[in-house]
Structures are given as structure tokens and as C-alpha cells.
């Protein structure tokens, strides 16, 4: 596969010695890179703080900044700034 076709398709061919290589998707090649930021359903190195979605009540883990934002909003009597990805998507559609 040419470099131009590879760039257009978002793939990168992996060269094997003497074998025909199957192209791989960029997401497969980059799977070990930094994950997207945002709430997770399980604690991670960055998302260590438990927070409940105010709409559905599901438990999520967020980073310290997100927890501080949610705490500050609660102290001020504002709507919580955090919504889980499912509720956020449902709200926007």
C-alpha cells in the first residue's frame, strides 16, 4: 500500500520480512497510547475519585479537577457539571 493510500485510509502497513503484510487500522496501532480523558467506569491511575451521575445514578470515576468542579457547583447550589457519557448523549439528542 502506498503512503498516500495509507494516509487517506488512516492505516499504516506493517512490513514483515518476506511476507505480505496486512494493513492495520490506526486505532489498532495506537491502542497502547494515552487513553482519552473523561469519566471511566473503573478506577484508573488518573480517575481515582468516585462520582455519581446526577441523572441515572451510575457510579463513575473522575480526576481530581472534575471532582473539585462538581464539589464547587454543589456548594454554590448549581446543577452538577458532570453527566455520564450516556446521559450527556441522550440530553444532546
VEXLOGU-923651 format. One record per atom (N, C-alpha, C): y, z, x. Coordinates in nm, 3 decimals. Example, Ala and Ser with C-alpha at 12.3 -4.5 7.8 and 13.67 -1.06 7.14 Angstrom:
<c2 -0.569 c3 0.780 c1 1.319> $
<c2 -0.450 c3 0.780 c1 1.230> $
<c2 -0.330 c3 0.780 c1 1.320> $
<c2 -0.225 c3 0.708 c1 1.285> $
<c2 -0.106 c3 0.714 c1 1.367> $
<c2 0.003 c3 0.787 c1 1.290> $
END
This chain:
<c2 -0.117 c3 0.000 c1 0.087> $
<c2 0.000 c3 0.000 c1 0.000> $
<c2 0.122 c3 0.000 c1 0.090> $
<c2 0.218 c3 -0.081 c1 0.057> $
<c2 0.338 c3 -0.089 c1 0.140> $
<c2 0.426 c3 0.034 c1 0.117> $
<c2 0.516 c3 0.058 c1 0.211> $
<c2 0.608 c3 0.172 c1 0.197> $
<c2 0.697 c3 0.157 c1 0.075> $
<c2 0.736 c3 0.033 c1 0.044> $
<c2 0.822 c3 0.009 c1 -0.072> $
<c2 0.747 c3 0.044 c1 -0.200> $
<c2 0.624 c3 -0.005 c1 -0.213> $
<c2 0.545 c3 0.024 c1 -0.332> $
<c2 0.517 c3 0.174 c1 -0.340> $
<c2 0.491 c3 0.235 c1 -0.227> $
<c2 0.466 c3 0.378 c1 -0.224> $
<c2 0.587 c3 0.456 c1 -0.274> $
<c2 0.706 c3 0.417 c1 -0.232> $
<c2 0.828 c3 0.485 c1 -0.275> $
<c2 0.853 c3 0.466 c1 -0.424> $
<c2 0.828 c3 0.345 c1 -0.474> $
<c2 0.851 c3 0.315 c1 -0.614> $
<c2 0.755 c3 0.393 c1 -0.703> $
<c2 0.629 c3 0.402 c1 -0.662> $
<c2 0.529 c3 0.470 c1 -0.742> $
<c2 0.529 c3 0.620 c1 -0.722> $
<c2 0.604 c3 0.669 c1 -0.623> $
<c2 0.606 c3 0.812 c1 -0.596> $
<c2 0.477 c3 0.859 c1 -0.533> $
<c2 0.409 c3 0.770 c1 -0.463> $
<c2 0.284 c3 0.806 c1 -0.398> $
<c2 0.297 c3 0.787 c1 -0.249> $
<c2 0.204 c3 0.844 c1 -0.179> $
<c2 0.201 c3 0.827 c1 -0.035> $
<c2 0.055 c3 0.806 c1 0.003> $
<c2 0.026 c3 0.696 c1 0.071> $
<c2 -0.111 c3 0.668 c1 0.111> $
<c2 -0.147 c3 0.755 c1 0.230> $
<c2 -0.269 c3 0.805 c1 0.228> $
<c2 -0.319 c3 0.884 c1 0.337> $
<c2 -0.412 c3 0.796 c1 0.417> $
<c2 -0.388 c3 0.786 c1 0.546> $
<c2 -0.468 c3 0.698 c1 0.629> $
<c2 -0.589 c3 0.773 c1 0.683> $
<c2 -0.707 c3 0.717 c1 0.660> $
<c2 -0.830 c3 0.769 c1 0.716> $
<c2 -0.875 c3 0.674 c1 0.825> $
<c2 -0.944 c3 0.724 c1 0.921> $
<c2 -0.989 c3 0.640 c1 1.031> $
<c2 -1.104 c3 0.552 c1 0.982> $
<c2 -1.078 c3 0.423 c1 0.973> $
<c2 -1.180 c3 0.327 c1 0.938> $
<c2 -1.217 c3 0.321 c1 0.791> $
<c2 -1.159 c3 0.401 c1 0.704> $
<c2 -1.191 c3 0.399 c1 0.562> $
<c2 -1.070 c3 0.354 c1 0.482> $
<c2 -1.097 c3 0.296 c1 0.366> $
<c2 -0.987 c3 0.261 c1 0.276> $
<c2 -0.938 c3 0.391 c1 0.212> $
<c2 -0.811 c3 0.414 c1 0.218> $
<c2 -0.755 c3 0.540 c1 0.166> $
<c2 -0.711 c3 0.522 c1 0.023> $
<c2 -0.737 c3 0.626 c1 -0.057> $
<c2 -0.687 c3 0.625 c1 -0.194> $
<c2 -0.548 c3 0.685 c1 -0.194> $
<c2 -0.455 c3 0.622 c1 -0.263> $
<c2 -0.321 c3 0.681 c1 -0.270> $
<c2 -0.325 c3 0.812 c1 -0.348> $
<c2 -0.239 c3 0.904 c1 -0.311> $
<c2 -0.230 c3 1.032 c1 -0.380> $
<c2 -0.091 c3 1.044 c1 -0.442> $
<c2 -0.086 c3 1.114 c1 -0.552> $
<c2 0.042 c3 1.139 c1 -0.617> $
<c2 0.123 c3 1.236 c1 -0.534> $
<c2 0.253 c3 1.224 c1 -0.542> $
<c2 0.343 c3 1.312 c1 -0.469> $
<c2 0.315 c3 1.457 c1 -0.507> $
<c2 0.288 c3 1.484 c1 -0.634> $
<c2 0.263 c3 1.622 c1 -0.677> $
<c2 0.137 c3 1.679 c1 -0.611> $
<c2 0.038 c3 1.597 c1 -0.584> $
<c2 -0.082 c3 1.643 c1 -0.515> $
<c2 -0.051 c3 1.677 c1 -0.369> $
<c2 0.030 c3 1.594 c1 -0.306> $
<c2 0.063 c3 1.616 c1 -0.166> $
<c2 0.156 c3 1.735 c1 -0.148> $
<c2 0.241 c3 1.759 c1 -0.245> $
<c2 0.340 c3 1.865 c1 -0.234> $
<c2 0.297 c3 1.994 c1 -0.306> $
<c2 0.171 c3 2.002 c1 -0.343> $
<c2 0.125 c3 2.117 c1 -0.421> $
<c2 0.140 c3 2.249 c1 -0.346> $
<c2 0.137 c3 2.245 c1 -0.214> $
<c2 0.148 c3 2.368 c1 -0.137> $
<c2 0.291 c3 2.406 c1 -0.103> $
<c2 0.384 c3 2.330 c1 -0.150> $
<c2 0.525 c3 2.359 c1 -0.122> $
<c2 0.576 c3 2.470 c1 -0.212> $
<c2 0.701 c3 2.507 c1 -0.193> $
<c2 0.765 c3 2.615 c1 -0.269> $
<c2 0.755 c3 2.587 c1 -0.419> $
<c2 0.703 c3 2.681 c1 -0.497> $
<c2 0.694 c3 2.660 c1 -0.641> $
<c2 0.832 c3 2.664 c1 -0.706> $
<c2 0.837 c3 2.611 c1 -0.825> $
<c2 0.963 c3 2.611 c1 -0.899> $
<c2 1.002 c3 2.756 c1 -0.929> $
<c2 1.132 c3 2.780 c1 -0.933> $
<c2 1.179 c3 2.913 c1 -0.967> $
<c2 1.180 c3 2.927 c1 -1.118> $
<c2 1.160 c3 3.046 c1 -1.163> $
<c2 1.161 c3 3.073 c1 -1.305> $
<c2 1.059 c3 3.180 c1 -1.338> $
<c2 1.052 c3 3.219 c1 -1.464> $
<c2 0.959 c3 3.324 c1 -1.504> $
<c2 0.814 c3 3.279 c1 -1.488> $
<c2 0.727 c3 3.374 c1 -1.457> $
<c2 0.585 c3 3.346 c1 -1.445> $
<c2 0.507 c3 3.446 c1 -1.529> $
<c2 0.386 c3 3.409 c1 -1.567> $
<c2 0.304 c3 3.498 c1 -1.650> $
<c2 0.234 c3 3.605 c1 -1.566> $
<c2 0.231 c3 3.585 c1 -1.436> $
<c2 0.167 c3 3.681 c1 -1.346> $
<c2 0.265 c3 3.718 c1 -1.236> $
<c2 0.257 c3 3.839 c1 -1.182> $
<c2 0.348 c3 3.877 c1 -1.074> $
<c2 0.327 c3 3.789 c1 -0.951> $
<c2 0.435 c3 3.754 c1 -0.887> $
<c2 0.430 c3 3.677 c1 -0.762> $
<c2 0.512 c3 3.753 c1 -0.658> $
<c2 0.518 c3 3.698 c1 -0.540> $
<c2 0.595 c3 3.764 c1 -0.434> $
<c2 0.741 c3 3.780 c1 -0.475> $
<c2 0.795 c3 3.680 c1 -0.542> $
<c2 0.936 c3 3.687 c1 -0.583> $
<c2 0.953 c3 3.748 c1 -0.722> $
<c2 0.866 c3 3.711 c1 -0.815> $
<c2 0.876 c3 3.760 c1 -0.953> $
<c2 0.790 c3 3.885 c1 -0.968> $
<c2 0.850 c3 4.000 c1 -0.941> $
<c2 0.777 c3 4.127 c1 -0.945> $
<c2 0.817 c3 4.215 c1 -1.062> $
<c2 0.918 c3 4.174 c1 -1.137> $
<c2 0.975 c3 4.260 c1 -1.242> $
<c2 0.934 c3 4.211 c1 -1.380> $
<c2 0.876 c3 4.301 c1 -1.459> $
<c2 0.829 c3 4.267 c1 -1.592> $
<c2 0.946 c3 4.259 c1 -1.690> $
<c2 0.942 c3 4.157 c1 -1.775> $
<c2 1.045 c3 4.138 c1 -1.876> $
<c2 0.980 c3 4.075 c1 -1.998> $
<c2 1.012 c3 4.124 c1 -2.115> $
<c2 0.956 c3 4.069 c1 -2.238> $
<c2 1.050 c3 3.965 c1 -2.297> $
<c2 0.993 c3 3.859 c1 -2.349> $
<c2 1.073 c3 3.758 c1 -2.420> $
<c2 1.121 c3 3.823 c1 -2.550> $
<c2 1.250 c3 3.821 c1 -2.578> $
<c2 1.301 c3 3.887 c1 -2.699> $
<c2 1.260 c3 3.816 c1 -2.828> $
<c2 1.212 c3 3.693 c1 -2.818> $
<c2 1.176 c3 3.617 c1 -2.938> $
<c2 1.029 c3 3.635 c1 -2.973> $
<c2 0.939 c3 3.608 c1 -2.876> $
<c2 0.796 c3 3.614 c1 -2.905> $
<c2 0.729 c3 3.740 c1 -2.852> $
<c2 0.795 c3 3.814 c1 -2.765> $
<c2 0.741 c3 3.939 c1 -2.713> $
<c2 0.641 c3 3.924 c1 -2.599> $
<c2 0.619 c3 3.802 c1 -2.551> $
<c2 0.526 c3 3.782 c1 -2.439> $
<c2 0.582 c3 3.844 c1 -2.312> $
<c2 0.491 c3 3.894 c1 -2.228> $
<c2 0.530 c3 3.956 c1 -2.102> $
<c2 0.541 c3 3.848 c1 -1.994> $
<c2 0.653 c3 3.848 c1 -1.922> $
<c2 0.675 c3 3.757 c1 -1.810> $
<c2 0.724 c3 3.837 c1 -1.692> $
<c2 0.714 c3 3.778 c1 -1.575> $
<c2 0.764 c3 3.840 c1 -1.453> $
<c2 0.879 c3 3.756 c1 -1.400> $
<c2 0.986 c3 3.824 c1 -1.363> $
<c2 1.108 c3 3.756 c1 -1.317> $
<c2 1.153 c3 3.817 c1 -1.184> $
<c2 1.247 c3 3.749 c1 -1.121> $
<c2 1.301 c3 3.801 c1 -0.995> $
<c2 1.405 c3 3.909 c1 -1.023> $
<c2 1.452 c3 3.973 c1 -0.919> $
<c2 1.547 c3 4.085 c1 -0.933> $
<c2 1.678 c3 4.040 c1 -0.996> $
<c2 1.724 c3 3.921 c1 -0.964> $
<c2 1.851 c3 3.871 c1 -1.019> $
<c2 1.841 c3 3.853 c1 -1.171> $
<c2 1.730 c3 3.795 c1 -1.217> $
<c2 1.711 c3 3.774 c1 -1.361> $
<c2 1.700 c3 3.907 c1 -1.434> $
<c2 1.631 c3 4.003 c1 -1.373> $
<c2 1.620 c3 4.136 c1 -1.435> $
<c2 1.756 c3 4.203 c1 -1.444> $
<c2 1.835 c3 4.193 c1 -1.339> $
<c2 1.969 c3 4.253 c1 -1.340> $
<c2 2.057 c3 4.190 c1 -1.447> $
<c2 2.048 c3 4.057 c1 -1.461> $
<c2 2.125 c3 3.986 c1 -1.565> $
<c2 2.086 c3 4.034 c1 -1.704> $
<c2 1.956 c3 4.047 c1 -1.729> $
<c2 1.908 c3 4.092 c1 -1.859> $
<c2 1.950 c3 4.237 c1 -1.886> $
<c2 1.945 c3 4.322 c1 -1.784> $
<c2 1.986 c3 4.462 c1 -1.800> $
<c2 2.135 c3 4.473 c1 -1.830> $
<c2 2.214 c3 4.395 c1 -1.760> $
<c2 2.359 c3 4.396 c1 -1.780> $
<c2 2.394 c3 4.349 c1 -1.922> $
<c2 2.327 c3 4.245 c1 -1.969> $
<c2 2.352 c3 4.194 c1 -2.104> $
<c2 2.316 c3 4.300 c1 -2.208> $
<c2 2.205 c3 4.371 c1 -2.186> $
<c2 2.164 c3 4.475 c1 -2.280> $
<c2 2.265 c3 4.589 c1 -2.284> $
<c2 2.318 c3 4.628 c1 -2.168> $
<c2 2.419 c3 4.735 c1 -2.161> $
<c2 2.546 c3 4.696 c1 -2.235> $
<c2 2.579 c3 4.568 c1 -2.231> $
<c2 2.702 c3 4.520 c1 -2.295> $
<c2 2.681 c3 4.485 c1 -2.441> $
<c2 2.556 c3 4.495 c1 -2.490> $
<c2 2.529 c3 4.465 c1 -2.630> $
<c2 2.521 c3 4.316 c1 -2.660> $
<c2 2.501 c3 4.236 c1 -2.558> $
<c2 2.491 c3 4.091 c1 -2.576> $
<c2 2.347 c3 4.049 c1 -2.600> $
<c2 2.329 c3 3.927 c1 -2.647> $
<c2 2.194 c3 3.872 c1 -2.661> $
<c2 2.132 c3 3.860 c1 -2.523> $
<c2 2.003 c3 3.887 c1 -2.513> $
<c2 1.937 c3 3.876 c1 -2.382> $
<c2 1.945 c3 3.732 c1 -2.329> $
<c2 1.977 c3 3.716 c1 -2.202> $
<c2 1.988 c3 3.582 c1 -2.145> $
<c2 1.852 c3 3.517 c1 -2.116> $
<c2 1.745 c3 3.598 c1 -2.120> $
<c2 1.613 c3 3.547 c1 -2.088> $
<c2 1.537 c3 3.508 c1 -2.213> $
<c2 1.476 c3 3.391 c1 -2.210> $
<c2 1.382 c3 3.346 c1 -2.311> $
<c2 1.268 c3 3.279 c1 -2.236> $
<c2 1.146 c3 3.299 c1 -2.282> $
<c2 1.033 c3 3.238 c1 -2.213> $
<c2 1.043 c3 3.085 c1 -2.226> $
<c2 0.977 c3 3.012 c1 -2.140> $
<c2 0.985 c3 2.865 c1 -2.144> $
<c2 0.947 c3 2.806 c1 -2.280> $
<c2 0.846 c3 2.864 c1 -2.347> $
<c2 0.804 c3 2.811 c1 -2.478> $
<c2 0.913 c3 2.829 c1 -2.583> $
<c2 0.972 c3 2.949 c1 -2.589> $
<c2 1.077 c3 2.976 c1 -2.687> $
<c2 1.204 c3 2.898 c1 -2.655> $
<c2 1.233 c3 2.883 c1 -2.528> $
<c2 1.351 c3 2.806 c1 -2.487> $
<c2 1.337 c3 2.660 c1 -2.530> $
<c2 1.217 c3 2.606 c1 -2.514> $
<c2 1.191 c3 2.467 c1 -2.555> $
<c2 1.199 c3 2.452 c1 -2.707> $
<c2 1.143 c3 2.548 c1 -2.779> $
<c2 1.145 c3 2.544 c1 -2.926> $
<c2 1.289 c3 2.556 c1 -2.977> $
<c2 1.369 c3 2.637 c1 -2.911> $
<c2 1.508 c3 2.657 c1 -2.952> $
<c2 1.591 c3 2.532 c1 -2.930> $
<c2 1.563 c3 2.458 c1 -2.824> $
<c2 1.644 c3 2.339 c1 -2.791> $
<c2 1.604 c3 2.217 c1 -2.872> $
<c2 1.488 c3 2.221 c1 -2.938> $
<c2 1.447 c3 2.102 c1 -3.016> $
<c2 1.476 c3 2.116 c1 -3.161> $
END
